[in-house]
Amino acid sequence: MFRNLFFAALVAALCAGLLVSALQYFRVTPLILHAETFEGEGGHSHGEGVEAHSHDEAAAEAEDEEWAPQDGAERTLYTILANLLAAAGFALVIGAVSMFANLPITAANGWLWGAAGFATFVLAPAYGLAPELPGMPAADLFARQVWWVGTALATGAAILLLAKSRAGWAIALAVALVAIPHIIGAPIAPDEPSEVPAHLATEFAAITIGTSAVFWLVLGSVFGWVGDRLAARSVPLASGAVA
């Protein structure tokens, strides 16, 4: 059973990771590259006849900058790798939840698992922390991470609770779990001017959330479909061994 679950998770991760990488390449990456041009314009002051840094100072600053893949093929390959690793991690998470909660992922309900994953890891956190482009003002990174993790855990627990019980107390507790992180509130970004146009930020947030929805629906659906096929193959083998 564990071997089938692991294999189904890897196949689902491969399909979802490659698909979302293609969507990002055509829809998300161009917006990021566009936003980076505004970031560069906003982050440099221009003067006439005055050099801001000597060559040695510029070289030292370049060494201090964080490494980043070059635009083009290198950046695309690293994006694909990151998406595949993230997809594998998420697939194993929902597989583990399925196994320990005794809620099988099947071809019939795989899309529901995907929808639950989307609500847990994307929709609920994005309600307080929308996807942000480079150059946009943002709150403290650690504070955002803590709030994101807490929101995902609370939302996931609420969905799992409703999947196991529809009693009145369970519904009330699930509603409370979903609401508490938003009542506390996400970290607020500083009130600073941004060079990134508002329409670009809005388009990026919408496309990123839409791409994530496709990712999760494919991940859950493929996971369930592959899991069913592997389970069907295991039954005849088990019957033959008993005979």
C-alpha positions, 0 to 999 in steps of 0.5 A, spaced: 500 500 500 505 504 501 509 503 495 503 504 491 501 511 494 509 513 493 509 511 486 502 515 485 504 521 488 511 521 484 507 520 477 502 525 480 507 530 481 511 529 475 504 531 471 502 537 475 509 539 476 511 539 468 504 542 467 504 548 471 511 549 469 509 550 462 503 555 464 508 559 468 513 559 462 507 563 458 503 566 463 507 568 470 514 569 468 513 574 463 510 578 468 515 577 473 520 579 468 516 585 466 516 587 474 523 586 475 524 592 470 521 597 474 524 594 480 531 596 477 528 603 475 526 604 482 532 601 485 538 606 481 539 613 482 542 617 476 546 623 476 550 626 470 558 626 471 558 623 477 560 615 478 556 612 484 561 607 485 568 605 483 569 598 479 572 595 486 566 597 489 561 595 484 565 588 484 564 587 491 557 589 491 556 584 486 559 578 490 555 580 496 548 579 492 545 573 492 546 568 487 540 567 482 539 563 475 541 567 469 535 569 465 533 564 459 534 556 459 538 556 466 532 560 469 527 555 466 530 549 468 531 551 475 523 553 475 521 546 473 526 543 478 523 547 483 516 545 481 517 538 481 520 538 488 514 542 490 509 537 487 512 531 490 512 534 497 505 536 496 503 529 493 506 526 499 503 530 504 496 529 501 498 521 501 500 521 508 494 525 510 490 520 506 493 514 509 493 516 516 486 519 516 483 513 512 480 517 507 483 514 500 484 518 494 481 515 488 479 517 481 472 519 483 474 524 489 481 526 487 479 532 484 476 534 491 483 532 494 486 537 489 480 542 491 482 541 498 489 542 497 488 548 493 484 551 498 489 550 504 495 552 501 493 557 496 486 560 497 486 561 504 493 564 505 492 568 499 486 572 502 491 575 507 497 575 503 496 575 495 502 573 491 507 579 490 511 581 484 519 583 485 519 590 487 513 591 491 513 592 498 512 586 503 511 585 510 517 582 514 519 575 511 519 571 518 512 574 520 509 572 513 512 565 513 509 564 520 502 567 518 502 562 512 504 556 515 498 557 521 493 559 516 495 553 512 494 548 518 488 551 520 484 551 514 487 544 512 485 541 519 478 544 518 477 541 511 479 534 514 475 535 520 469 536 515 471 530 511 470 526 517 464 528 521 458 533 519 456 534 526 454 541 528 460 541 533 465 539 527 462 544 523 462 550 528 469 548 530 471 548 522 468 555 521 472 557 527 479 554 525 478 557 518 476 564 521 481 565 526 488 566 522 484 572 518 481 575 525 488 575 527 490 578 520 496 577 516 502 581 517 501 588 513 506 591 508 509 597 509 506 603 506 511 605 501 511 607 494 512 601 489 514 602 482 510 596 479 503 598 476 497 596 480 494 593 474 500 588 473 500 586 480 493 584 480 494 580 473 500 577 477 496 575 483 490 572 479 494 568 474 498 565 479 492 563 483 489 560 477 495 557 475 495 554 482 488 551 481 490 547 475 496 545 479 492 542 485 486 539 481 491 535 476 495 533 482 489 530 486 486 527 479 492 524 477 494 521 484 487 518 485 487 515 478 494 512 478 492 509 485 486 506 483 490 503 477 495 500 482 490 498 487 486 494 481 493 490 479 495 489 486 488 485 487 489 479 482 496 478 485 494 478 492 489 473 490 494 469 486 498 469 492 493 466 497 491 461 492 
